[in-house]
Amino acid sequence: MDDAVSEEEFLAGYDPRSFGPIAVTVDVVTLTIRDDVLDVLLVQRGVPPYEGQWALPGGFVRAEADAEDLDQAAIRELAEETGEHPGRIHLEQLASYGAPGRDPRMRVISVAYLVFAPELPEPRAGSDARAAAWVPVASLGLAEGGGQRPGTARKLAFDHARILADGLERARAKLEYTPLASAFVGEEFTISELRAVYETVWGERLHAGNFHRKVLSVPGFVEGTGEHTETGGPKGGPRARLYRRGDARLLHPALLRPGHEDAVR
């Protein structure tokens, strides 16, 4: 006699309560450049745990069947804090975080996302937050190992200092070997504007002439539009050429950070 159970019979008798409860959240590291400063979007928590502390935008993935996938949950959380559906952004999964005790409520696995955007509106706090703000990354005192330096005024909740540090390192690395710096500028841009992105994200001054030469030597990184800026630079001079992103997916040769072999400097 065949005692095999069909998949339908197995699922009909399956009891998910046989396993301990685990929740899934998304947390979003959203980076942009405002007034030549690298900023991250943070919210001030209005409810426990960590009430009053600052955190990355995020929340629980909706559990209803077919409600949303992880990418949709990340975009929803970002939209809730910016007040509108984000426009031109780069969104990618950063990493997963599941250490026991990272959330005092229950066992929570977080899938973190990294977002690059050239411009986003002033944030507004969602329903469970007191405030939302663009905060300079440099003001958060990120330390090696994922914590914050003693005396940092704006403390981050949960393990969000580590998540932010990981996101920042991912952004810095991806600028070396991908064209994602163009995600921080408009559809058309100058080489000087592109250099400003690298300098802001890397926290390093770059030699203007060497950078210009390196960018134009990378096949497919940028392509000229045939247009120029309407005016010269702040000190006058000729109008700058405008470029748009090319079709390259990877930069070869890479634009390495200062301190690396063959770095741009």
C-alpha positions as CSV (number, residue, x, y, z in Angstrom):
1,M,0.0,0.0,0.0
2,D,1.3,3.4,-1.0
3,D,1.5,5.6,2.1
4,A,3.0,8.6,0.2
5,V,1.3,11.9,1.0
6,S,0.6,14.3,-1.8
7,E,1.8,17.8,-1.6
8,E,-1.7,19.1,-1.2
9,E,-2.3,16.8,1.8
10,F,1.0,17.7,3.3
11,L,0.2,21.5,3.1
12,A,-3.3,21.0,4.4
13,G,-2.0,19.4,7.6
14,Y,1.1,21.6,8.0
15,D,1.2,23.6,11.2
16,P,3.6,26.6,11.1
17,R,3.3,26.9,14.9
18,S,5.6,24.0,15.1
19,F,8.4,26.5,14.8
20,G,9.3,29.5,16.8
21,P,8.0,32.9,15.5
22,I,10.4,34.8,13.3
23,A,9.6,38.2,11.7
24,V,11.1,39.8,8.7
25,T,11.8,43.5,8.3
26,V,13.4,45.7,5.8
27,D,15.8,48.6,6.7
28,V,16.8,51.1,4.1
29,V,20.1,53.0,3.9
30,T,19.3,55.9,1.7
31,L,22.2,58.1,0.7
32,T,22.1,61.4,-1.2
33,I,24.3,64.5,-1.5
34,R,22.9,67.7,-0.3
35,D,24.9,70.9,-0.3
36,D,28.1,68.9,-1.0
37,V,27.6,66.7,2.1
38,L,26.8,63.0,2.1
39,D,23.5,62.6,4.0
40,V,21.5,59.6,5.1
41,L,17.8,59.5,5.7
42,L,16.9,58.8,9.4
43,V,13.7,58.7,11.4
44,Q,13.3,59.3,15.1
45,R,11.3,56.5,16.7
46,G,8.1,57.5,18.3
47,V,7.3,54.1,19.9
48,P,9.2,51.5,21.9
49,P,11.7,49.9,21.6
50,Y,14.3,52.6,21.5
51,E,11.7,55.3,21.6
52,G,13.3,58.7,20.9
53,Q,16.4,57.2,19.2
54,W,17.2,57.6,15.5
55,A,17.0,54.7,13.1
56,L,17.0,53.8,9.4
57,P,13.6,53.8,7.7
58,G,12.2,50.4,7.8
59,G,9.5,48.1,9.1
60,F,7.9,44.7,9.0
61,V,7.2,43.0,5.7
62,R,3.5,42.7,5.3
63,A,2.5,39.1,6.1
64,E,-0.6,38.8,4.0
65,A,-0.4,36.3,1.2
66,D,0.9,38.0,-2.0
67,A,1.0,41.3,-0.1
68,E,4.5,42.4,-1.2
69,D,8.0,41.1,-1.9
70,L,11.1,42.5,-0.2
71,D,11.9,45.1,-2.8
72,Q,8.3,46.4,-2.7
73,A,8.5,46.6,1.1
74,A,11.7,48.7,0.9
75,I,10.2,51.1,-1.6
76,R,7.0,51.4,0.5
77,E,9.0,52.3,3.6
78,L,11.1,54.8,1.7
79,A,7.9,56.4,0.2
80,E,6.3,56.6,3.7
81,E,9.2,58.8,4.9
82,T,9.6,61.0,1.8
83,G,5.9,61.5,1.3
84,E,5.9,60.3,-2.3
85,H,6.9,57.4,-4.4
86,P,10.6,57.8,-5.1
87,G,11.6,58.7,-8.6
88,R,14.9,57.9,-10.2
89,I,16.8,55.8,-7.6
90,H,19.2,52.9,-7.5
91,L,18.0,50.2,-5.2
92,E,19.9,47.0,-4.3
93,Q,20.0,44.5,-1.4
94,L,22.8,45.2,1.0
95,A,22.9,42.3,3.4
96,S,20.8,40.3,5.9
97,Y,21.1,40.7,9.7
98,G,19.8,38.1,12.1
99,A,21.8,38.0,15.2
100,P,19.8,36.8,18.2
101,G,18.8,39.8,20.4
102,R,19.2,42.4,17.7
103,D,15.5,43.3,18.4
104,P,14.2,43.0,22.0
105,R,10.7,42.2,20.9
106,M,11.3,38.9,19.2
107,R,13.6,37.1,16.7
108,V,13.7,39.5,13.7
109,I,15.6,39.0,10.5
110,S,16.3,42.2,8.6
111,V,17.0,42.5,4.9
112,A,18.8,45.8,4.4
113,Y,18.7,47.8,1.2
114,L,21.0,50.5,-0.2
115,V,19.5,53.3,-2.1
116,F,21.4,56.0,-4.1
117,A,19.4,59.0,-5.3
118,P,20.4,62.4,-6.8
119,E,17.6,64.2,-5.1
120,L,14.8,63.4,-2.8
121,P,12.3,65.7,-1.1
122,E,12.4,66.9,2.5
123,P,11.3,63.9,4.6
124,R,8.2,63.7,6.7
125,A,7.7,61.3,9.6
126,G,5.6,58.3,9.1
127,S,2.8,57.1,11.4
128,D,5.2,55.6,14.0
129,A,8.0,58.2,14.0
130,R,8.4,61.5,15.7
131,A,10.5,63.1,13.0
132,A,12.5,62.4,9.9
133,A,15.6,64.1,8.6
134,W,18.5,64.1,6.3
135,V,21.5,63.7,8.5
136,P,25.2,64.1,7.6
137,V,26.8,60.7,7.8
138,A,30.0,62.3,9.2
139,S,28.0,63.5,12.3
140,L,27.0,60.0,13.3
141,G,30.5,58.9,14.6
142,L,30.6,55.6,12.9
143,A,33.3,53.4,14.3
144,E,35.1,50.3,13.1
145,G,33.2,47.2,14.1
146,G,29.8,48.8,13.5
147,G,29.3,51.0,16.6
148,Q,29.4,54.7,17.2
149,R,32.1,56.6,18.9
150,P,31.5,57.7,22.5
151,G,29.9,61.1,22.8
152,T,28.0,60.9,19.5
153,A,24.8,62.9,20.1
154,R,22.5,61.1,17.7
155,K,22.4,57.5,18.8
156,L,21.2,54.9,16.4
157,A,18.7,52.2,17.5
158,F,19.1,48.4,17.1
159,D,22.2,47.5,15.0
160,H,21.6,50.3,12.5
161,A,25.1,51.8,13.1
162,R,26.5,48.6,11.7
163,I,24.0,48.5,8.8
164,L,24.8,52.1,7.9
165,A,28.6,51.4,8.1
166,D,28.1,48.4,5.8
167,G,26.0,50.5,3.4
168,L,28.6,53.3,3.3
169,E,31.4,50.9,2.5
170,R,29.4,49.3,-0.2
171,A,28.7,52.7,-1.8
172,R,32.4,53.6,-1.6
173,A,33.5,50.3,-3.2
174,K,30.8,50.4,-5.9
175,L,32.0,53.8,-7.0
176,E,35.3,52.3,-7.8
177,Y,34.2,49.6,-10.3
178,T,30.7,50.6,-11.4
179,P,29.1,53.8,-12.9
180,L,26.8,54.2,-9.9
181,A,28.3,57.7,-9.1
182,S,25.9,58.8,-11.8
183,A,23.0,57.9,-9.5
184,F,23.9,60.9,-7.4
185,V,23.7,63.4,-10.2
186,G,21.1,64.4,-12.7
187,E,20.4,63.0,-16.1
188,E,23.0,65.3,-17.5
189,F,26.1,66.4,-15.6
190,T,29.6,67.8,-15.8
191,I,32.8,65.9,-15.0
192,S,33.3,68.4,-12.1
193,E,29.9,67.4,-10.7
194,L,30.8,63.7,-11.0
195,R,34.1,64.4,-9.3
196,A,32.3,66.0,-6.5
197,V,30.3,62.8,-5.9
198,Y,33.5,60.8,-5.6
199,E,35.1,63.3,-3.2
200,T,32.0,63.5,-1.0
201,V,31.4,59.7,-0.8
202,W,35.1,58.8,-0.4
203,G,35.9,61.8,1.8
204,E,39.0,62.5,-0.3
205,R,40.1,65.4,-2.5
206,L,40.9,64.3,-6.0
207,H,43.1,66.0,-8.6
208,A,40.7,67.5,-11.2
209,G,42.8,66.9,-14.2
210,N,43.7,63.3,-13.4
211,F,40.1,62.5,-12.6
212,H,38.9,64.0,-15.8
213,R,41.4,62.0,-17.8
214,K,40.6,58.8,-16.0
215,V,36.8,59.1,-16.5
216,L,37.1,59.8,-20.2
217,S,39.5,56.8,-20.6
218,V,37.0,54.3,-19.2
219,P,34.9,52.9,-22.1
220,G,31.2,53.4,-21.7
221,F,31.4,55.3,-18.4
222,V,30.1,58.6,-19.8
223,E,29.2,59.9,-23.2
224,G,29.0,63.5,-24.3
225,T,25.7,65.1,-25.1
226,G,27.1,67.7,-27.4
227,E,25.7,70.4,-25.1
228,H,27.4,72.8,-22.6
229,T,26.3,74.4,-19.3
230,E,24.6,77.7,-19.8
231,T,27.3,79.6,-17.9
232,G,30.9,79.1,-16.9
233,G,32.0,78.0,-13.4
234,P,31.7,80.1,-10.2
235,K,34.9,81.9,-11.2
236,G,33.9,82.4,-14.8
237,G,35.7,80.7,-17.6
238,P,34.4,78.6,-20.5
239,R,31.1,76.7,-20.2
240,A,31.6,73.1,-19.2
241,R,30.7,70.1,-21.4
242,L,27.6,68.1,-20.4
243,Y,27.7,64.3,-20.2
244,R,25.2,61.5,-19.6
245,R,25.8,58.0,-18.3
246,G,27.1,55.5,-20.9
247,D,26.2,51.9,-21.3
248,A,29.0,50.3,-19.2
249,R,28.0,48.0,-16.4
250,L,31.5,47.8,-14.9
251,L,34.4,50.3,-15.1
252,H,37.6,48.9,-16.6
253,P,40.0,50.2,-15.6
254,A,38.5,50.9,-12.2
255,L,38.7,54.3,-10.4
256,L,40.3,53.2,-7.2
257,R,40.2,55.1,-3.9
258,P,43.2,57.0,-2.7
259,G,45.5,54.7,-0.9
260,H,44.8,51.9,-3.3
261,E,47.2,50.9,-6.1
262,D,46.8,53.2,-9.1
263,A,44.3,55.3,-7.2
264,V,42.8,58.5,-8.6
265,R,44.6,61.4,-6.9
